[in-house]
Amino acid sequence: MNETPLLDASCRVALAAFLHDLGKFAERARIAEAFTKDADGNTRKALNEALYCPQFQGRVTHVHAAFTAIAMDLLEPHLPELVGMDMDPFAAWKRADTDDSLINAAAKHHRPETFLQWVVAMADRLASGFEREEFADYNAAEEEPKNHYRVRQSTLFAGIRLAESAHATQEWCYPLRPFSVAAMFPGPKDTLEPADQKAAQEAYRQLWEQFASALEAIPRKHRQHLPLWLDHFDTLWQTFAQAIPSATVGKVRPDVSLYDHSKTTAALAVALWRYHHDLGHEPDRVRESLRAAWDIQRQDGDGAQAWEEETFLLVQGDFFGIQNFLFAEGGEAARRAAKLLRGRSFYVALLTDLAALKVLDALQLPATSQIINAAGKFLIVAPNTPAVVEKLSELQRELDAWFLEHTLGQSNIGLAWTPACARDFRRQEGEQSPFRSLMDRLFATLEERKMQRFDLCGQAAPAPIFTDYLTRFAHGACAIDGRSPATRELAGEEGIWVSDLSHDQVSIGKYLTNKDRIVVTRQPLAAFGGTEGLLLPIFGWHLYFTGGEEETGKFGAAAQSGQVVRLWDFSLPEADPNQALWNGYARRYINAYIPRFGTPNELERQRYDTPDAQNPRAFQSFEDIARADQRWDPEKEEYVGIEALMTCKGDVDNLGQIFQRGLEQPTFAKMASLSRQMNAFFAVYLPYLCRTEFPQTYTVFAGGDDFFLIGPWRQSIRLARQMRERFSAYVAENPGIHFSAGMLMSKPGIPIRQMARQAESALDEAKHHHPKGHARPPKNQVTLWNTVISWDDLSRLMDRSERLGTLQEQYKLSGGYVYGLLSLVDMAAEEYRGGRPEAALWHSRFSYQTYRAVERAIENKGSLNDTLQKRKNAFAVLSSEIYEGMSHYRERYRIPIFYHLYQQRDA
């Protein structure tokens, strides 16, 4: 049985706030239930308008509020209890104050009366960043037909402007479809916005029917455990409301989704209610204070207090030392590098999610209070009370102890918190925006926390890590990470002793072959058939991996009783890009794509020559991946081309400025939306792209704003180029939003840590390289073969490499000739930089070497004049392609030469 009444109450407040704009969806779908009539001929719509909708100059406004109540009644059979005898903090069934129900709290956000209704209304307005005068105009505004049904959600990316010229040049919006790989990408408004109003309503009706049907997929028994159910519903609501504009009234730009607005409203509402509840404030007094805050006729102290009181606490979490965690090396780490890396990369994502869950659980907050969850970072909205601050300090000590115990302090998750008042959430243009200032404080607080890891200089400094060194290292150091005390033999491998953490990481690598869901519990549970558990509790949580519904469904009773805290679906997107990303459970995008053998043909079996190649689900090793770009030469009857990996590491340029300065009128909902959408490209689309088009690319990690990939060298170059093209489309072709990357070519035997370090160095070079004539680095570049180049130039040089191959075949150019071009490239680059005078000799040397190559290619057959003319023509062709390429690109021309040579080299 669930023994957390405060958490249940917080979930009910969250649900009321989460669904406050459900009526916008239902009204645009024109649900039939709203127009049914009672015995007196009154429609439900008309009756509810009198209860929930404001009036202005004799007309009803914001009709969606009436539809919210209708829709909640309609969906009630598939929701947790909305009425009953225990609905704290809302009124119980048949009590005198029954009107203060959960449904009324959701639907009365434009006509609030009670304390709880005002809590939802206040949160709704703060999520949008309204000033009170601005909201008064909004509350009186009337929706126009186009804005009401036909308008589609604009993309935030189009409006980001870091420089005057760096912004999208046309209007972009999202298709009105459930969240899927295809629906992630915006398109031109003139092609996606329907011209016909009936067609627009029909699109909403179809989406509504899909949503209502999908709601039934949440397991019935999970409704009895509200925190668990609400986490599932969060994913469902994101799936179907992520492309519905939350506001279409007046001059508001429709660039925030109904999902993101609902999520931030729910988080703010819970924090606001809990602040006053936990401190024992009189509800009627608080209600009057909130009412006064929005009454433009009043300027008294009550209203000012509601704006200035630091009610909220924004809690950030950040994973420090991710690379130290991923690339810890012992003797066994090198031997099983690929298998181990997939377990570790998944484990990193788990750590962040479970740390956030630890915070939510300790503070008795629902899943909807977590606004951001991406790439090792999270943001939670909590009430700003002394008890919460004390609990956060305790949690930091618990996290410190876990990481000191299991990573020897090489990694950690740090918590930082910033108080905020209602006024901080207001939107205003310019640098003096209150919300912009709040974001600056958030960034500064987290940066300060990074400098204070483990509180080593504080009063609560941690105890020594090992007090019984000889006992704990009785079996030596872990054979995998090389530093932790070994505690057990690795399963199935006698004599190899590892730590519990390393054992679990190896196990996860195995579980990922056939498991798609993970169960989080407080206490160990009896194992079910097909379920695999981890040895080491993570921050006190016990974890179990399961496969399909047959296995997951066995946890129904444990979920109903509250023993299951979370159940997450981490399956990768299907091959169909239009498949909605919803399977009935809360989804976490923490699973990376890993190459499998599949079903190789006869030639591929010769290439891999390993027993694993006979198993379609078996993962490929780095050695297998390195061979993938070799090509079969029928004349030699063997594979040719270099056997090599390419490591690609990249991240979005100027991310901090994008969040802090990019939006003209930043709001809490916009910040949440921007974070979610930026993460989705790398955490959702990139694994899909690897799975469908680059299936031999290993995704070490991808999410937030960065990625780390290992793949066959040629495929990796093509993947990087395609990522750049697709990212440009994803951000509405805004030239101010781009990413840089560092690429490192290596043999598969090089230690992963070394590959990561060198790729990081290459990325740093791409971001800070100053081309001649540029005052500052342009970023938006890639480092390949120690050469920094723009993405556009990389595409052009790949085309030149193809032409170079054609010319070599046409004129039978020797490998020695092509290889000799590299020294001429170096001389051309030195001449451009003003180096040694003799560097200018490259011009004459190119002419000499090229003409000699032409002489060898075109023998003296027929008349001398014909031969000379053919040689002259060939020389002109080669000069036009190669000499002009070297003159224009100088050292960058190494790239097409290397690309061509590595394809020809014998294995």
Phi, psi and omega in degrees: 000144179287123183247037181233072183300326179293322177294317178299317179297319178296324178294323180293319176297318179298318182295318178300316181288323181297327184258011186298330179254020174306328181296335177296319177294310184294320182292319179292334176278352180053053183301136187296329184299335181289341187249009173289148185249149175271189184297334181269003178086011180268134176282156177297326178300311182296318180296318181287331176300322180293333182271322194244343189258138174288162176236146180219119179052044174082003179240149179279134177241164176052056182300338182302333179299321177296321181289334177301312180295319179298315182293322179295321175298318182295319183273354188307322180302339182249010178252163169298170182301126176261341174223156180162190183275340180233089183236023182313134008269006181275168184293141176283162181299134176066024172271166183297330182258036183304333180298339179274056184267171177297317180297317180294324178298324178287316189276340185264026184290346173259351176222058185290146178231311184273170178304311183293324176294324178289328176300312179294318181297317179297315181296320178302316184285323179291324179300329179269353177075027185289141158279160183290325177293321180296319180291325178300319177293319180297320183291337180264353186285156180242136181284138176270154182307314182295314181293336187279312186247322192268334183294140177250159185292125176287159178266136177298327184300326182295332184268356181285131184220107175266340175219160187303324184265352187266080174203164182297148186260356177217171181279129180238150176209174182257148175291146180277082182217162174299157181297123178208174179301316181290321184286352179290335190266132178281165176219174180298138182299323185292346177258339185257337179274121181291143178277335184262130183293321180295321178295323179294317178295323179295323178297318177294322181296318179296319179296320179297317180296321176296318179297311182298321178292319181294331178301326181292344182285342176293126184307135183302319183295338181286344178294338181283348179241090192303316179300322179291314180298319183296328177294318175298314184295328176304313179294319178300314181295322176297317183300320187254350181243005184288345179241016176263120179296134184282335182218133178228015186265142172062224184265008182293130177282127185280064185246011174240131183284159175300325179296308184294323176294317180297318183295314180290326176297316180297317181296316180292322181296315180297315180297318180295313179296315182294325178302309182286324179294311185292330179270001175072030180287148179289119184303319182295321179295317179295319179303316180293325178295317179293321178296317181295328181298334184249004179270109184290350178272346184250142177228027187278179185293329181300313180295319179297322180297320180297330179278326190260341183291130181282083186278327190255151174231116180268114187255120179253147172233143181215132179276114178264138175079039180299317183292325176299323180289316184293325193244023173299136190232129165238188182299321183283340183297320181291321184292327183240041190304309184294315181297319181290322185296323180294324177290319181292318182295322176293321181296323178300313179297321178299317182302316181295315180297319183284332173293317177298318178297324177299318178295312180302316182294316181295326182267001180058050180244147179282171181300330182291349177281350177267109187274320184236138176208095185202128169052051176081011180230148173213159178224127182236139177261120183234164173285142183270078178241156178303324181295322179293315180298319178295318180295322179296322177296320177295318180297320179298321178293323177295315178297317178303315183296320181295315182288326175295321181293318191252345176233007181055033176078008178287337180222163179190161169246118181262143176251137177222142182225146185227122177287153180210149176250172182301322182298334181294342184266002181289145177263137174210152176282155174092178184288343184268013178302127178303319181291326177298320178295322177297318179297321177300319179293323178299311180299317182294320181296318180291321178297321178295320180296326180298332182274000186234037184297139176062005177050046187296335181255006183266180180289335183259035181302142184293154177289163176307142186294314182237121175255347179231063189304311185296322180292315185289332179256032179299329179255017178081190179278156178305130182291348183259311181265346174075011184217327184279155176293133178286136184239339184202161176282143177294133185305126177080004182225092184296137176089353178257106184262134184222169174281163176300321181298313180294322178301316180293324180294320176294320180296318179300320178303327177282318184297329184292348179289333184214016178242143183233356183221156180226137182250131180247126181230162177279323183239155176300142179246157175297136182288142174254160177301132179083002181255138181238135180247159175269151180287317190265119172296141179255111182055031179094350180272144175255137189238140178226134178261134178228167181260245183279191186297330180301321178278313184298323182298341180290348179269007184303313182294319179295325177291317181298325182277350180094002179290325176276121182273318178215152173220111189247137172266121180242020182296150178284156176302146178289171181294331178285113184292345181266000180288123179298139183273068181212125180233018177096355182227161174303137183251139172235128182270071185241002182260127180265158178281136180231132184294137173242166181285327184065219179243092183286151173277184186298317180295320180294325177296324176294322181297314187275319174048052179218146180302328181298334183295346179277348181255110184301330183269355181292142179279147177277146174277171177296328177295319178296316181297321183296334181276350192295335182265004174288147181242149182280126177258107184294333179289315180277345184054048177200167176278138178235164183105152185291144175265105188204155174258157170234121175265130182234119180235131182206165173204165183290135180284142172058038184298317180301317179293325179300316181283322186274330187230352190286324184273136180292318179232079183290142174226169180298316180296321179294319179298316179297318180296316181297318179295315181298316184287323177297316179297323186298325181299316185274327184270337182248305186288317184298313175300324177296316180298318178296317184295321188266329186237338181227064192290357178250025178257128181269120178268100178294307168205153179202123180165166184068250178230012185223171183206154178216112186236149173229126182204181174299146194296316181289316179300325181294323177294316178295320179298315180299317179296318181291323175302315181298317180295316182289326178294322177299318177294323182295324181262028174061034179054034176282113184293349180274355180241118184201173177228158175246162182213151172242131184239133183233125177265136184202165172283154184293343182279353181291136180304142182301319180301319180293318177301316181296317181296318181289324177293323177296320177296320178295322177296318179298321178295319179298326183278336188242002179289132179256104173297151180301131180096354178255131180287329181220156183296134181282348189054208179052040186227171177224142174257122180222127183051048177062022180236127178269132186211152176286158179297322179296317178293326178299317179298318180295321182287329174296323175295321179293327178296320177297319180292326177297319178296320178296318180293321179298318179291320183293319185253010176053045178290134182286157175298327179297321179297312182297318180297323180294339178297335182297320180292326177291325176299316179299319179293320179297321179293319180294319177301317181296324181279357180081035181277215183302140181301327183291350177298335181293349179292351183299330181298309182291324179294323177298315181299314182297309184295323182290318181293322177298321178295322178294321179299319179291327183282324184246100183286162181278086178241136183083208183286153180296321180298317179298318180296314180297321180294319178297318179293321179296316179296318180295318178299321180295320180295312180296320179294319181299322182273307190275309182298315179295324177296316179292322180295321183279316188263342179051238185297337180290343180288352173301327187299309178294331178292310179301314182302319180289313184296319183293337177284337184268338187298139177292147182297000000 
